[in-house]
Amino acid sequence: MVLDLARPCFTPYSMRGDRKGLSVRLISGEVLWKPRPRSQLVVEVVLMEILFVGLGDCGCRITDKLLSYERGLPFKSKRQGLFKGVVVNNSMEVLRSLQNIPSEYKVLLNEEVVGTGPKASGNREFGKEIASDGADIVLDAVEGLYGAEIDAIMLITGLGGGYGGGAAPGVAELMVKELGGDTPIYALGVLPMEQEPDKRLRNASECLRELVRVVDNLMLVDNNKFVRREMDTEGIYTKFNSEIAKPIRMLAAGDVGVEAEYSVDTADVLEALTGKGISTVGYAESEVGGRFIPRIFRKEKEEERELSTMLADRALRYNLMLDCNPKSASGAILVMAGPPQSLRFFDAQFKIQQELGFDVVGGVVSAPRWGKIGVTILLSGITESKRLESVVKGPAQT
């Protein structure tokens, strides 16, 4: 797929007013996405505080996992509570199963609460009604956590679902209208597997088209990537939730330790995402001193690349969560976590810049007691993806 996206002249985030001249156009000529105007934003913080809004089963569970990872990962931030979350679902059973969301931020919205007609399984119209009739309830919950310290809001949903996929564009539009003047509004959308029913594939196509036009950036992750690596279908979604939480957490970690030689800056992350259309992430990790030396990297016996560089290469070439042409991106961030003495950030940065053909920003997250190195790569402004084109096209008509 080629999305006709001219390279933007992107001014520093703290100096930018309205974004101009940036749009995503399909080969057919359809404009998939174009930027929305916003007031000037000024970013002076280092750590990134994100407010997540999980919609539907998929969005709720990923949000819950993200909040659990703030405590579970081996690096700590100077400020606690960097991640905040609101979850919205029509199932009380799902809401009760979430262990890391305070009860006051679990929003039950079903036909009884908002007075809509009965739910039809997988029906996006039901989700749209929820977004419309329950807008004030959702906004009240979000505003209960929203404050001047919030750097970004990220909606999370499965694009193929009727509830989350139906509600997401409307909720995003509400967030943009009420809170988006000073805060970027992003979305993380999960693509259904290719073999799922046509109804879910059609939902994903419709939701993606609507959502990408509203938010500042749509980060896509594909369930297909985890089916190939994790064939136990019962564990696919649990595995997926954990895998997506790791890179998102690392991107927001910022300057988390005095040992860090080059820390991640919130302004870099926001600049890489805001106004860049479609993005995705890749992640790889390995034990320090372990035997992770893939055969593909063994050019000669006496020559072995540094582990940091190998992991960065693996994250970019094999572990991106959306199949795409990495060189079609317009921005990238490289984040590396682990014991400081084991990290070789600048070597990995140089390697990735050679691969992509443009500058890559980023930094390290110090985790002295972690016996691993983890590497996250964020690609934004993606313009070539056969998988994305397939989703946008939707299932074949019969």
C-alpha positions in Angstrom: 0.0 0.0 0.0 1.2 3.5 -0.8 -0.4 6.3 1.2 0.5 9.5 -0.6 1.9 11.5 2.3 4.4 14.2 1.6 7.1 14.7 4.1 6.0 17.5 6.4 8.0 20.4 7.5 7.6 19.7 11.2 8.5 22.5 13.6 9.5 21.7 17.2 6.5 20.8 19.3 6.9 23.7 21.7 7.0 26.2 18.8 4.2 24.8 16.6 0.8 26.4 16.0 -1.6 24.8 13.5 -0.3 21.8 11.5 -0.4 22.4 7.8 0.1 20.5 4.6 -0.1 17.0 6.0 -2.6 14.4 4.9 -2.9 10.7 4.2 -4.2 9.8 0.7 -4.9 6.3 -0.6 -3.9 5.3 -4.1 -7.6 5.6 -5.1 -7.4 9.3 -4.2 -9.5 9.0 -1.1 -8.1 11.2 1.8 -7.9 8.9 4.7 -6.6 11.4 7.2 -5.8 15.1 7.5 -4.7 17.2 10.5 -7.0 19.1 12.6 -6.2 22.7 13.7 -5.2 23.2 17.4 -4.0 26.0 19.6 -0.2 26.3 20.2 1.1 23.7 22.7 4.1 24.2 24.9 5.8 21.2 26.4 8.4 21.7 29.2 8.1 18.4 31.1 10.4 15.4 30.8 8.1 12.6 32.1 5.0 11.7 30.2 1.7 11.4 31.9 -1.0 9.6 29.9 -4.7 9.3 30.5 -6.0 6.1 28.9 -9.6 5.6 27.9 -10.4 1.9 27.3 -13.5 1.1 25.2 -15.0 -2.4 24.9 -13.5 -5.7 26.1 -10.2 -5.3 24.2 -9.6 -1.7 25.2 -10.5 -2.3 28.9 -8.1 -5.2 29.3 -5.2 -3.4 27.6 -5.7 -0.4 29.8 -5.8 -2.6 32.9 -2.5 -4.2 31.8 -0.9 -0.8 31.1 -1.7 0.4 34.7 -0.4 -2.9 36.2 2.9 -2.4 34.3 3.6 0.9 36.0 4.2 -1.1 39.1 5.5 -4.3 37.5 8.4 -3.1 35.3 11.8 -2.9 36.8 12.3 0.8 36.2 10.7 3.5 38.4 9.7 7.0 37.6 10.4 10.0 39.8 6.6 10.6 40.0 4.2 7.8 40.7 0.8 7.5 38.9 2.1 8.5 35.5 -0.6 6.4 33.9 -4.3 7.0 34.7 -7.2 5.1 33.2 -10.9 5.1 32.6 -12.6 2.0 31.2 -16.0 1.8 29.5 -17.9 -1.4 28.9 -21.4 -2.8 28.7 -20.5 -5.8 30.8 -20.3 -5.6 34.6 -18.5 -9.0 34.6 -15.6 -7.6 32.4 -15.4 -4.4 34.6 -15.2 -6.4 37.8 -12.4 -8.5 36.3 -10.1 -5.5 35.9 -7.7 -5.4 38.9 -5.9 -2.1 38.4 -8.7 0.4 37.7 -10.4 2.1 40.7 -14.1 1.4 40.8 -15.0 5.0 40.3 -13.3 4.9 36.9 -15.1 1.8 35.7 -18.0 3.1 33.6 -20.9 0.7 32.9 -22.7 1.8 29.7 -25.4 -0.5 28.4 -28.9 -0.3 27.0 -30.3 0.0 30.5 -28.1 2.9 31.5 -28.4 5.0 28.4 -31.9 3.9 27.4 -31.0 2.6 23.9 -32.5 -0.4 22.2 -31.2 -3.9 22.9 -27.7 -4.7 22.0 -27.0 -6.7 18.9 -23.7 -8.6 19.0 -21.0 -6.9 17.0 -23.3 -4.1 15.9 -21.4 -0.8 15.6 -24.7 1.2 15.7 -25.0 0.1 19.3 -21.5 1.5 20.0 -22.4 4.7 18.2 -25.5 5.2 20.3 -23.5 4.6 23.5 -21.0 7.3 22.4 -23.9 9.7 21.8 -26.3 9.0 24.6 -23.7 8.3 27.2 -21.3 11.1 26.3 -21.7 13.0 29.5 -21.1 10.0 31.6 -17.8 9.2 29.8 -16.7 12.8 29.9 -17.4 13.1 33.7 -15.2 10.1 34.4 -12.4 11.4 32.2 -12.5 14.9 33.6 -12.3 13.3 37.1 -8.7 12.3 36.2 -7.8 15.0 33.7 -5.6 17.9 34.8 -2.9 20.2 33.7 -0.2 17.5 34.3 -1.7 15.2 31.6 0.4 15.3 28.5 -1.8 13.1 26.3 -5.0 11.2 26.1 -5.0 7.8 24.4 -8.2 5.9 23.5 -7.7 2.1 23.3 -10.1 -0.2 21.4 -10.5 -3.2 19.3 -11.4 -1.9 15.8 -13.4 -5.0 14.9 -15.7 -4.9 17.9 -19.3 -3.5 17.7 -19.2 -1.8 21.1 -15.6 -0.3 21.3 -15.3 0.0 17.5 -18.6 1.7 17.3 -18.1 4.1 20.2 -14.4 5.0 19.6 -14.9 7.7 16.9 -17.7 9.4 18.8 -15.8 9.4 22.1 -12.6 10.6 20.3 -14.6 13.5 18.8 -15.9 14.3 22.2 -12.4 14.3 23.7 -11.1 16.6 20.9 -14.0 19.0 21.3 -13.8 19.3 25.1 -10.1 18.6 25.9 -8.2 18.6 22.6 -7.4 22.3 22.4 -4.3 21.9 24.7 -3.9 18.1 24.8 -3.1 15.7 21.9 -5.7 13.0 21.5 -4.3 9.7 20.3 -5.8 6.3 19.7 -4.5 2.7 19.9 -6.5 0.5 17.6 -6.2 -3.3 17.5 -6.8 -4.9 14.1 -8.8 -8.2 14.0 -7.2 -11.4 12.7 -7.6 -11.9 9.0 -9.7 -15.1 9.5 -12.3 -13.5 11.7 -15.9 -13.1 10.5 -16.6 -10.5 7.7 -18.6 -8.5 10.2 -15.6 -7.8 12.4 -13.4 -7.0 9.3 -16.1 -4.6 8.1 -16.3 -3.0 11.5 -12.6 -2.5 11.5 -12.6 -0.8 8.1 -15.4 1.6 9.1 -13.9 2.4 12.5 -10.4 3.0 11.1 -11.7 5.4 8.4 -13.7 7.4 11.0 -11.2 7.3 13.8 -8.1 8.3 11.9 -9.8 11.5 10.8 -10.5 12.6 14.3 -7.4 11.8 16.4 -3.9 13.3 16.3 -2.4 9.9 15.7 -3.7 6.3 15.3 -1.3 3.7 16.5 -2.2 0.3 15.0 -1.3 -3.1 16.3 -2.3 -6.3 14.5 -3.5 -9.5 16.2 -2.1 -11.5 13.3 1.4 -10.8 14.5 0.7 -12.7 17.7 -1.1 -15.6 16.0 2.1 -16.3 14.1 4.3 -16.3 17.2 1.8 -17.7 19.7 -0.4 -20.5 18.3 -2.2 -21.2 21.5 -5.3 -19.3 20.6 -6.6 -19.2 24.2 -3.5 -17.3 25.3 -3.2 -15.0 22.3 -5.1 -12.1 23.8 -3.3 -12.3 27.2 0.0 -12.4 25.4 -1.0 -9.5 23.3 -2.0 -7.3 26.2 1.4 -7.9 27.8 3.3 -7.3 24.7 1.7 -4.0 23.8 2.0 -2.7 27.4 5.8 -3.0 27.4 6.6 -0.6 24.6 4.0 1.9 25.6 5.3 2.0 29.1 8.9 2.5 27.9 7.9 5.3 25.7 6.4 7.2 28.6 9.1 6.3 31.2 11.2 9.5 30.6 14.1 10.3 32.8 13.7 7.6 35.4 17.2 7.3 36.9 20.4 9.3 37.5 22.3 6.5 35.7 20.7 7.3 32.4 23.2 8.7 30.0 20.6 10.0 27.5 17.0 10.1 28.7 13.8 10.0 26.8 12.1 13.4 26.5 8.3 13.7 26.4 8.6 16.4 23.7 10.3 13.9 21.4 7.5 11.4 21.9 4.8 14.0 21.3 6.5 15.4 18.3 6.9 12.0 16.8 3.3 11.2 17.2 1.3 14.3 16.9 0.2 15.1 13.4 1.7 12.0 11.8 -1.4 9.9 10.9 -0.6 6.2 11.3 2.0 4.8 13.7 3.1 1.4 15.1 5.6 0.0 17.6 8.1 -2.8 17.7 9.7 -4.5 20.8 12.4 -7.0 21.5 14.1 -8.0 24.7 16.8 -10.5 25.9 18.6 -11.4 29.1 21.9 -9.7 29.6 24.7 -12.2 29.0 22.2 -14.7 27.5 22.6 -16.7 24.4 20.4 -14.5 22.2 22.6 -14.4 19.1 20.3 -15.3 16.1 21.9 -17.1 13.3 21.0 -14.3 10.9 23.4 -12.0 12.7 26.4 -14.3 12.6 28.3 -13.1 9.6 31.6 -14.4 11.0 32.5 -16.4 14.1 34.8 -13.7 15.6 32.3 -10.9 14.8 29.2 -10.5 16.9 27.2 -7.3 17.1 26.4 -5.7 20.5 23.2 -7.1 22.0 21.7 -3.6 22.1 22.1 -3.2 18.3 20.8 -6.7 17.6 17.7 -6.2 19.6 17.0 -2.8 17.9 17.4 -4.5 14.5 15.1 -7.3 15.6 12.4 -4.9 16.9 12.5 -3.0 13.6 12.8 -5.9 11.1 10.8 -8.7 12.7 8.7 -7.4 15.7 6.8 -4.4 14.4 3.2 -4.8 15.4 1.9 -3.7 12.0 3.3 -5.1 8.8 4.6 -2.1 6.9 7.5 -0.6 5.0 9.6 1.0 7.8 11.3 3.4 5.4 7.9 4.9 4.5 7.7 6.4 8.0 8.4 10.1 8.6 9.6 9.8 12.2 11.0 7.3 14.7 11.9 7.0 18.3 14.3 4.4 19.8 14.0 3.6 23.5 16.3 1.2 25.3 15.9 -0.1 28.9 18.3 -2.1 31.0 21.4 -2.0 33.2 23.2 1.2 32.1 26.6 -0.4 31.7 25.0 -2.9 29.2 23.3 -0.4 27.0 24.8 0.8 23.7 22.2 3.3 22.6 24.3 5.3 20.2 25.5 2.2 18.3 21.9 1.0 18.0 20.7 4.5 17.0 23.3 4.7 14.2 22.2 1.3 12.9 18.5 2.2 12.8 19.2 5.5 11.2 21.1 3.7 8.5 18.2 1.3 8.0 15.6 4.0 7.8 17.4 6.8 6.1 16.4 9.6 8.5 17.2 10.9 12.0 16.0 8.8 14.9 15.6 10.4 18.4 15.1 8.6 21.7 17.1 7.6 24.7 17.6 5.1 27.5 15.7 4.1 30.6 18.0 3.0 33.5 17.0 -0.3 35.1 20.2 -1.3 37.1 18.5 -4.4 38.7 16.9 -5.7 35.6 18.7 -8.7 34.1 17.5 -7.8 30.6 17.7 -5.3 27.8 14.4 -4.2 26.2 14.2 -2.1 23.1 11.2 -0.2 21.7 10.9 1.4 18.3 8.1 3.7 17.4 7.4 4.5 13.8 5.1 7.3 12.9 3.8 8.8 9.6 3.6 5.3 8.0 2.6 5.5 4.3 3.1 2.0 3.0 1.3 -1.0 4.5 -0.4 -3.8 2.6 -2.1 -4.9 5.7 -3.5 -1.4 6.3 -4.8 -1.2 2.7 -6.5 -4.6 3.1 -8.2 -3.4 6.3 -9.3 -0.1 4.7 -10.7 -2.0 1.7 -12.7 -4.3 3.9 -13.9 -7.9 3.2 -14.7 -8.9 -0.3 -18.4 -8.5 -1.2 -20.2 -11.8 -2.0 
